[in-house]
């Protein structure tokens, strides 16, 4: 089931038809996947209405956004570009590392994002996010898997020149990541996507800029599963319904900085105002965003 927030309100979307939900997704998600599916099925018994891409808004507002780094090839490529380092840190293999990004700077499908004033190395990052329908602390991997509500596409926009400088402090990314994250086009409920025997999702992920293909990877190349990520995030801490946990950037050109690191030059060039970034993930949909 695809759950979206439209200009007309929260809805189940099925092809070009939408069916109104009785509550916003921010209220539906905490009810859990099973109840949400029941409410969605009831909504589809009602009268549908036509909608278009221009009607799609930010699907929901997560209480928190954790962004992981789970693709080994991404780490290796970006370190050359951002950190002036080579290889993958040994500590990366210990656990699914993440940082918290800004839950107040979120953009929906088709929205134009502002480039930070001093940024001249603007980048995109192709990711898949998992949405929690249950919370808790110290979850087992089995409990974490049961907590999954659904999935969405995430574009973690990055100011690489700001990030490169501030990472020298050793505290992690801050203003280089603080200004924009795009989410959408909707949430695909967990029952729609089948897990592989190892708990991974094997989905094709692609990104293009102004219609020119830039990167492609399989989501199954994640070093950790979403269940492992959720369990780790909850360890000695707490996760809440509605929390968004992003996979981190795919390899294979899931961001420009990876390609810059491998080429030793900014090829393809950084994003400029007017550029349009299109992300496609098998089984989820297409998320488009532009630079204002």
MARKOL-15082 format. One record per residue (C-alpha): residue number from 1; residue in one letter; chain; x, y, z. Coordinates in steps of 0.2 Angstrom, whole numbers, plus 5000, padded with zeros to 4 digits. Layout:
N
REC,NUM,A,A,X,Y,Z
...
This chain:
292
REC,1,X,A,5000,5000,5000
REC,2,X,A,5006,5017,4996
REC,3,X,A,5002,5031,5008
REC,4,X,A,5005,5049,5003
REC,5,X,A,5001,5066,5009
REC,6,X,A,4993,5076,4995
REC,7,X,A,4987,5094,4994
REC,8,X,A,4970,5086,4996
REC,9,X,A,4975,5077,5012
REC,10,X,A,4982,5061,5017
REC,11,X,A,4978,5047,5005
REC,12,X,A,4981,5029,4999
REC,13,X,A,4987,5031,4981
REC,14,X,A,4984,5017,4968
REC,15,X,A,4990,5022,4951
REC,16,X,A,4982,5038,4946
REC,17,X,A,4968,5037,4959
REC,18,X,A,4969,5042,4977
REC,19,X,A,4957,5037,4992
REC,20,X,A,4956,5049,5007
REC,21,X,A,4962,5043,5024
REC,22,X,A,4953,5049,5039
REC,23,X,A,4969,5056,5047
REC,24,X,A,4986,5063,5043
REC,25,X,A,5000,5050,5041
REC,26,X,A,5009,5058,5057
REC,27,X,A,4994,5051,5066
REC,28,X,A,4992,5035,5056
REC,29,X,A,5010,5028,5058
REC,30,X,A,5010,5027,5077
REC,31,X,A,4995,5015,5076
REC,32,X,A,5006,5002,5068
REC,33,X,A,5007,4993,5052
REC,34,X,A,4993,4981,5054
REC,35,X,A,4980,4994,5060
REC,36,X,A,4986,5006,5046
REC,37,X,A,4983,4993,5033
REC,38,X,A,4965,4990,5040
REC,39,X,A,4962,5009,5039
REC,40,X,A,4969,5010,5021
REC,41,X,A,4958,4995,5015
REC,42,X,A,4943,5004,5022
REC,43,X,A,4948,5020,5014
REC,44,X,A,4949,5011,4997
REC,45,X,A,4931,5006,4999
REC,46,X,A,4926,5024,4997
REC,47,X,A,4926,5035,4981
REC,48,X,A,4943,5039,4973
REC,49,X,A,4949,5055,4966
REC,50,X,A,4962,5059,4953
REC,51,X,A,4978,5067,4958
REC,52,X,A,4995,5072,4949
REC,53,X,A,5013,5073,4954
REC,54,X,A,5011,5092,4958
REC,55,X,A,4999,5086,4972
REC,56,X,A,5012,5076,4981
REC,57,X,A,5019,5084,4997
REC,58,X,A,5031,5079,5011
REC,59,X,A,5023,5062,5016
REC,60,X,A,5026,5065,5035
REC,61,X,A,5036,5073,5048
REC,62,X,A,5047,5061,5057
REC,63,X,A,5052,5064,5076
REC,64,X,A,5070,5061,5072
REC,65,X,A,5080,5057,5056
REC,66,X,A,5095,5045,5058
REC,67,X,A,5107,5044,5043
REC,68,X,A,5118,5029,5042
REC,69,X,A,5133,5024,5031
REC,70,X,A,5131,5006,5026
REC,71,X,A,5138,5005,5008
REC,72,X,A,5157,5001,5008
REC,73,X,A,5160,5008,4991
REC,74,X,A,5152,5024,4995
REC,75,X,A,5163,5026,5011
REC,76,X,A,5179,5022,5001
REC,77,X,A,5175,5035,4987
REC,78,X,A,5169,5049,4997
REC,79,X,A,5183,5048,5010
REC,80,X,A,5195,5053,4996
REC,81,X,A,5184,5068,4991
REC,82,X,A,5179,5074,5008
REC,83,X,A,5192,5069,5020
REC,84,X,A,5207,5068,5009
REC,85,X,A,5209,5050,5015
REC,86,X,A,5210,5033,5007
REC,87,X,A,5202,5016,5011
REC,88,X,A,5188,5012,5024
REC,89,X,A,5191,5015,5042
REC,90,X,A,5193,4998,5052
REC,91,X,A,5180,5005,5065
REC,92,X,A,5167,5006,5051
REC,93,X,A,5165,4987,5051
REC,94,X,A,5161,4987,5070
REC,95,X,A,5143,4993,5069
REC,96,X,A,5131,5003,5058
REC,97,X,A,5137,5020,5061
REC,98,X,A,5124,5035,5060
REC,99,X,A,5122,5053,5064
REC,100,X,A,5106,5064,5067
REC,101,X,A,5101,5076,5054
REC,102,X,A,5089,5090,5054
REC,103,X,A,5071,5085,5055
REC,104,X,A,5065,5103,5053
REC,105,X,A,5073,5105,5036
REC,106,X,A,5063,5092,5026
REC,107,X,A,5056,5094,5008
REC,108,X,A,5043,5084,4999
REC,109,X,A,5043,5077,4981
REC,110,X,A,5047,5090,4967
REC,111,X,A,5052,5104,4980
REC,112,X,A,5066,5115,4976
REC,113,X,A,5079,5116,4989
REC,114,X,A,5090,5131,4994
REC,115,X,A,5109,5130,4991
REC,116,X,A,5118,5136,5006
REC,117,X,A,5124,5154,5003
REC,118,X,A,5143,5150,5003
REC,119,X,A,5142,5132,4995
REC,120,X,A,5149,5129,4978
REC,121,X,A,5150,5110,4979
REC,122,X,A,5132,5105,4981
REC,123,X,A,5129,5086,4980
REC,124,X,A,5114,5074,4981
REC,125,X,A,5114,5057,4990
REC,126,X,A,5103,5043,4985
REC,127,X,A,5096,5033,5000
REC,128,X,A,5082,5022,5005
REC,129,X,A,5074,5026,5022
REC,130,X,A,5064,5015,5034
REC,131,X,A,5050,5021,5044
REC,132,X,A,5046,5014,5061
REC,133,X,A,5028,5010,5066
REC,134,X,A,5034,5004,5084
REC,135,X,A,5046,5011,5096
REC,136,X,A,5056,5004,5110
REC,137,X,A,5073,5002,5118
REC,138,X,A,5086,4988,5116
REC,139,X,A,5076,4980,5103
REC,140,X,A,5082,4963,5097
REC,141,X,A,5084,4961,5078
REC,142,X,A,5068,4951,5077
REC,143,X,A,5058,4965,5087
REC,144,X,A,5067,4978,5075
REC,145,X,A,5061,4969,5060
REC,146,X,A,5043,4969,5067
REC,147,X,A,5044,4988,5070
REC,148,X,A,5046,4992,5052
REC,149,X,A,5031,5002,5045
REC,150,X,A,5037,5005,5028
REC,151,X,A,5050,5013,5016
REC,152,X,A,5053,5029,5006
REC,153,X,A,5066,5037,4996
REC,154,X,A,5078,5049,5004
REC,155,X,A,5089,5063,4996
REC,156,X,A,5102,5069,5009
REC,157,X,A,5108,5085,5000
REC,158,X,A,5126,5089,5005
REC,159,X,A,5136,5104,5004
REC,160,X,A,5153,5095,5002
REC,161,X,A,5164,5111,5003
REC,162,X,A,5157,5115,5020
REC,163,X,A,5157,5097,5025
REC,164,X,A,5175,5094,5020
REC,165,X,A,5181,5109,5031
REC,166,X,A,5170,5105,5047
REC,167,X,A,5175,5086,5046
REC,168,X,A,5192,5091,5051
REC,169,X,A,5186,5096,5068
REC,170,X,A,5182,5077,5070
REC,171,X,A,5164,5080,5077
REC,172,X,A,5155,5074,5061
REC,173,X,A,5145,5083,5048
REC,174,X,A,5135,5098,5053
REC,175,X,A,5131,5113,5043
REC,176,X,A,5136,5103,5027
REC,177,X,A,5120,5093,5030
REC,178,X,A,5109,5104,5040
REC,179,X,A,5100,5113,5026
REC,180,X,A,5089,5100,5017
REC,181,X,A,5083,5082,5016
REC,182,X,A,5070,5077,5003
REC,183,X,A,5058,5062,5007
REC,184,X,A,5045,5054,4996
REC,185,X,A,5036,5052,4985
REC,186,X,A,5026,5042,4998
REC,187,X,A,5028,5028,5011
REC,188,X,A,5027,5010,5004
REC,189,X,A,5021,4999,5018
REC,190,X,A,5032,4984,5023
REC,191,X,A,5021,4971,5017
REC,192,X,A,5024,4977,4999
REC,193,X,A,5042,4973,4998
REC,194,X,A,5049,4955,5001
REC,195,X,A,5065,4953,5011
REC,196,X,A,5078,4941,5005
REC,197,X,A,5083,4926,5016
REC,198,X,A,5097,4937,5024
REC,199,X,A,5085,4950,5029
REC,200,X,A,5090,4962,5015
REC,201,X,A,5080,4971,5002
REC,202,X,A,5086,4968,4984
REC,203,X,A,5080,4984,4975
REC,204,X,A,5087,4993,4960
REC,205,X,A,5092,5011,4964
REC,206,X,A,5096,5024,4951
REC,207,X,A,5099,5043,4950
REC,208,X,A,5100,5055,4936
REC,209,X,A,5104,5074,4935
REC,210,X,A,5094,5084,4921
REC,211,X,A,5090,5067,4913
REC,212,X,A,5108,5061,4912
REC,213,X,A,5111,5044,4922
REC,214,X,A,5124,5047,4936
REC,215,X,A,5123,5032,4947
REC,216,X,A,5116,5014,4950
REC,217,X,A,5117,5001,4963
REC,218,X,A,5107,4987,4972
REC,219,X,A,5100,4991,4989
REC,220,X,A,5106,4973,4994
REC,221,X,A,5124,4980,4994
REC,222,X,A,5121,4987,5011
REC,223,X,A,5133,4980,5024
REC,224,X,A,5119,4979,5037
REC,225,X,A,5100,4976,5036
REC,226,X,A,5087,4988,5041
REC,227,X,A,5083,4977,5056
REC,228,X,A,5101,4977,5062
REC,229,X,A,5102,4996,5060
REC,230,X,A,5086,4999,5070
REC,231,X,A,5092,4987,5084
REC,232,X,A,5108,4996,5085
REC,233,X,A,5100,5013,5086
REC,234,X,A,5089,5007,5100
REC,235,X,A,5103,5000,5110
REC,236,X,A,5105,5010,5127
REC,237,X,A,5093,5022,5119
REC,238,X,A,5075,5024,5112
REC,239,X,A,5067,5024,5095
REC,240,X,A,5049,5030,5092
REC,241,X,A,5035,5027,5080
REC,242,X,A,5038,5038,5065
REC,243,X,A,5057,5039,5066
REC,244,X,A,5066,5038,5050
REC,245,X,A,5082,5029,5048
REC,246,X,A,5091,5031,5031
REC,247,X,A,5102,5018,5023
REC,248,X,A,5116,5030,5019
REC,249,X,A,5121,5033,5001
REC,250,X,A,5122,5019,4988
REC,251,X,A,5138,5015,4979
REC,252,X,A,5140,5016,4961
REC,253,X,A,5138,5035,4959
REC,254,X,A,5125,5037,4972
REC,255,X,A,5132,5054,4975
REC,256,X,A,5144,5066,4966
REC,257,X,A,5157,5066,4979
REC,258,X,A,5160,5047,4977
REC,259,X,A,5164,5050,4959
REC,260,X,A,5175,5065,4963
REC,261,X,A,5185,5055,4975
REC,262,X,A,5188,5041,4962
REC,263,X,A,5192,5054,4947
REC,264,X,A,5202,5066,4957
REC,265,X,A,5192,5080,4950
REC,266,X,A,5174,5087,4952
REC,267,X,A,5168,5077,4937
REC,268,X,A,5153,5077,4935
REC,269,X,A,5152,5095,4941
REC,270,X,A,5143,5101,4957
REC,271,X,A,5124,5105,4957
REC,272,X,A,5119,5122,4951
REC,273,X,A,5103,5132,4953
REC,274,X,A,5090,5125,4941
REC,275,X,A,5097,5107,4941
REC,276,X,A,5085,5093,4943
REC,277,X,A,5089,5077,4952
REC,278,X,A,5078,5062,4949
REC,279,X,A,5080,5046,4960
REC,280,X,A,5071,5030,4956
REC,281,X,A,5070,5015,4968
REC,282,X,A,5062,4998,4962
REC,283,X,A,5046,4995,4971
REC,284,X,A,5045,5012,4979
REC,285,X,A,5044,5025,4966
REC,286,X,A,5053,5041,4960
REC,287,X,A,5058,5056,4970
REC,288,X,A,5063,5072,4961
REC,289,X,A,5070,5088,4968
REC,290,X,A,5078,5103,4961
REC,291,X,A,5090,5117,4966
REC,292,X,A,5082,5133,4969
